[in-house]
C-alpha cells in the first residue's frame, strides 16, 4: 500500500465554533491549532494547509491560570532604537480582547507562509455572536477532545 498525500484541491474543509468562555488560554489554543493545522484528519500532510476554519466566540471571557494575568509579558519592537514595548494580558484584554487568543494560537502554528495561511482560517470575536451563520458551523466541545 502506498502512502497517500493530501493535495490542496482535494481537502474538504469544515467550519467549527468554539466557545472560549471559562476556558484556559493555553489548552484552548493548542486544541484550536490542531484543527487549524488539520492534524485531527487521517489525511494530514505537513506541507499542505488541510485544516478547517475555526470561529472563536467569547474571547474576552478566557481564563489564565496562576498570576499570568499580571505577570506574563508580551513584547514587540517598533523598529526604532529603544522601541521595545511590553504589554500584559490584563492590558491587552481591556483594549483588544481578541488579541490574547490570536497571539496564543499564532504561536502554536508553523513559522512560515503555510502558518500564515492557516492563521487566516481563524476568526476570533469578543462577544457570543459571529457573522458566519451562512457557513453552518458545527459546535466543537473542546473538553471532550484529548
C-alpha positions in Angstrom: 0.0 0.0 0.0 1.3 3.4 -0.9 1.3 6.5 1.3 -1.4 8.9 0.3 -0.5 12.7 0.4 -3.3 15.3 0.5 -3.4 17.9 -2.2 -4.8 21.4 -1.6 -7.6 20.9 -4.1 -8.8 17.6 -2.6 -9.1 18.9 1.0 -12.6 19.0 2.5 -12.8 21.9 4.9 -15.4 22.3 7.7 -16.4 25.2 9.9 -16.3 24.9 13.7 -17.4 27.3 16.5 -15.6 27.2 19.8 -16.9 28.9 23.0 -13.9 30.3 24.9 -15.9 31.3 28.0 -14.1 29.9 31.1 -11.6 28.0 29.1 -7.9 28.1 30.0 -6.0 30.0 27.3 -3.1 27.6 26.6 -5.3 24.5 26.4 -7.8 26.3 24.2 -5.1 27.5 21.9 -3.4 24.1 21.4 -6.7 22.4 20.5 -7.6 25.2 18.1 -4.2 24.9 16.5 -4.7 21.2 15.9 -7.9 21.9 14.0 -6.4 24.8 12.0 -3.4 22.6 11.1 -5.5 19.6 10.1 -3.8 17.2 12.5 -7.2 15.7 13.5 -7.7 14.3 10.0 -6.3 11.0 8.8 -5.0 12.6 5.6 -2.8 15.1 7.4 0.1 16.2 5.4 2.7 18.6 7.0 3.3 20.7 3.8 -0.3 21.3 2.9 -2.9 23.5 4.5 -5.5 20.9 5.1 -7.0 22.4 8.3 -10.5 23.6 9.0 -12.0 27.0 9.7 -12.4 27.8 13.4 -14.6 30.6 14.9 -13.9 31.5 18.5 -16.6 33.4 20.4 -16.5 34.9 23.9 -12.7 35.6 23.7 -13.0 38.2 26.4 -14.0 35.6 28.9 -10.9 33.4 28.5 -9.1 32.5 31.7 -5.4 32.5 32.5 -4.1 30.3 35.4 -2.0 31.5 38.3 -0.7 35.1 38.2 -0.3 35.1 34.4 -2.8 37.9 34.0 -0.4 40.3 35.7 3.0 38.6 35.4 3.0 37.4 31.8 4.5 39.9 29.3 4.1 40.3 25.6 7.0 42.0 23.8 7.1 43.8 20.5 9.6 46.2 18.9 8.7 49.2 16.9 11.9 49.0 14.8 13.4 52.2 16.2 16.2 52.4 18.7 14.8 51.9 22.2 11.5 50.9 20.7 10.8 47.7 22.8 7.2 47.8 24.1 5.6 45.5 26.6 2.0 44.6 27.5 0.4 42.3 30.0 -2.6 40.1 29.1 -4.7 42.3 31.5 -4.0 45.4 29.4 -4.5 43.5 26.2 -7.8 42.1 27.3 -9.1 45.5 28.2 -8.0 47.1 24.9 -8.4 44.3 22.4 -9.8 41.1 23.9 -9.4 39.1 20.7 -5.6 39.6 20.6 -4.8 37.3 23.5 -6.4 34.3 21.8 -4.9 35.2 18.4 -1.3 35.5 19.9 -1.6 32.2 21.7 -2.9 30.3 18.6 -0.4 32.0 16.2 2.5 31.0 18.4 1.5 27.3 18.0 1.3 27.3 14.2 4.3 26.9 11.8 6.5 30.0 11.4 6.3 30.1 7.6 4.0 31.1 4.8 2.0 28.0 5.5 1.5 29.0 9.1 0.3 32.4 7.9 -2.2 30.7 5.6 -3.5 28.6 8.4 -3.8 31.6 10.7 -6.2 33.3 8.1 -8.7 30.5 8.8 -9.1 31.6 12.5 -11.9 34.1 13.3 -11.9 35.4 16.9 -14.8 37.5 18.3 -15.1 39.0 21.8 -18.8 38.5 22.1 -21.1 35.5 21.7 -22.2 36.5 18.2 -20.4 36.0 14.9 -21.3 36.8 11.2 -20.6 33.3 9.8 -24.0 31.7 10.2 -24.2 31.1 6.4 -21.3 28.6 6.6 -23.4 26.5 9.1 -20.6 25.9 11.6 -20.7 22.9 14.0 -20.3 23.4 17.7 -16.9 22.0 18.9 -16.7 20.9 22.5 -13.0 21.1 23.4 -13.5 19.4 26.8 -14.2 16.1 25.0 -11.1 16.3 22.9 -7.9 14.9 24.4 
